[in-house]
Amino acid sequence: MSLQLPSPVADYVAANARLDLDGMINPIAADAVLLDNGKRFAGHAEIRGLLKEMVVGLKAVFTPDTIREEEGRVVVEGPAHGDFPGSPIRFTYRFDLEDDAIKVVEITA
């Protein structure tokens, strides 16, 4: 299924499929916040560290299969496969976009 993702989200997902750390960071605003199951990461340095360890390090590839809008946020759901216990796990990503960049992303399993 081909989803019509907003460009910054599509760029992030495509880079994730390649496990391309720089590509995943590029569509994220420099002052963005990432919330991962209750933990907060702010700015490129902290977000890069998380993605390097938990995405690239575990070869975790997210494959979105649904998209919707909720209260102005882009909500994308789908499984992530990788080298981690319980793989695949279904995740929900909630994106706040600003100026064609990801400003806030909240990830829950």
N, C-alpha and C positions, 0 to 999 in steps of 0.2 A: 504494500500500500504506500502510495506517495502522499505525504502530508504537505500542506501549504504552511510551512513554518516561516515566521518573520525572519528576515535575513540574519540578524545577529544570532538567533537561536539555531537557524540552519547551519551557519558557519561553525558554531560550537559543536553541534552534533556531528557534522562532517569531519571536523578535526578530531573529535573523540573516536570516531570509527577508525581513524589512522593512528590513534594514540600519539597525536602530535601536540605536545605540551604548548608550544608557542602558538599554534593555531587555536587551541582552546582558550588561551589568554587574550588573544587579539580582539574578539568581540566583547570583552568585558571591560567596563569603564575602570579607569585607574583607581577611583575611589569606591568601587563596588563593594557590596557585602554579600557573602555567601553563607547561608545557614544550612548546616548539614546535620540533620537529626538533633537539633538543639544546640550545636556548637557553632560559634560565630567566627568567621574569617573575614578580615577587612583589608582591602587593597590588594594590588597585584602580588606582592611578595608573599603574603599569607595564603592567598588563594592558589598561587603557583605551588607552594609547598604542599598544600592539601592535594592538588591534582597530581603532582609528581608522585606522591606516596600512594594515594588511594585509587587513582585512576590508571596512570601509566604503570606504576609499580605492580598493580594487581591485574593489569590488562583488562580493566573493566570497561566494556563497551555498552553504552546505552542505546537501545533501539526503540525510538518512540513509535507508538502505534495509535495514539489518540491525542487530539489537541482540542482545547476549548478555551473560552475566555471566561474569567470569573472576576468580577469587580475590577476590571481594567488590567488584570494580570493574564499573561499567557500561561496556561496550564498544560503541560505535556506529560503523558504517562507512557510507560513501557518497561520491558525487561532490560536488565543489565546482566551480561554474561562476563565471566572472567575467572581469574585464579583466586577465588575467595569462597569461604564456607557458605553453603546455601545457594550457590550460583545455579541457575539465574534467580535474581531477586527483582521483583517489580518495584519501580520507583516512580514517584511523582515529583516533577520539577515545576516550580511556580516562578515565572520570570516577570520582573518589572523592567520595562525597557524605557530608555530615555536617550534622545539624540542618536538613534540607531545603534545603541550599545546596551549591553546587559548591565543594569544598575543594581539590581537585587535578584538573587536566585535562592530559593528555599528548596531543599531536597529532603524528601521523606521516603521511607520504605514502607 
